[in-house]
Amino acid sequence: MSVEHARVRALCEDDPDDRGAYVLYWMQQSQRADHNPALEEAVQLANKRDQPVLVGFGLYERYPDANERSFAFL
C-alpha cells in the first residue's frame, strides 16, 4: 500500500501524540477501503506504531441527502 503524500495535509500544527493506544481515522466521506488516501495514511501510521486503527463516523440526521437507506448502508 502506497500513500499519495501529495493528497495528505495536516489540520493541526501539533506533533502527533505517540503515547496513544490507537490511531483514530475520522471518516466523513469516501466510505471505501480501496483508493482512500486518508485511510491508507492512518493504516500506515498505525502499522508503524504497532497500534490498531479505529474508524469513527458521525451519523447526523440532517446530513445533506441523508436518508434511512444511506444510514443502513453505513
Secondary structure, DSSP 8 states (H G I E B T S, - for coil): ----GGG---S-SS---TTSSSEEEE-SS---SSS-HHHHHHHHHHHHHT--EEEE----TTSTT--HHHHHH-
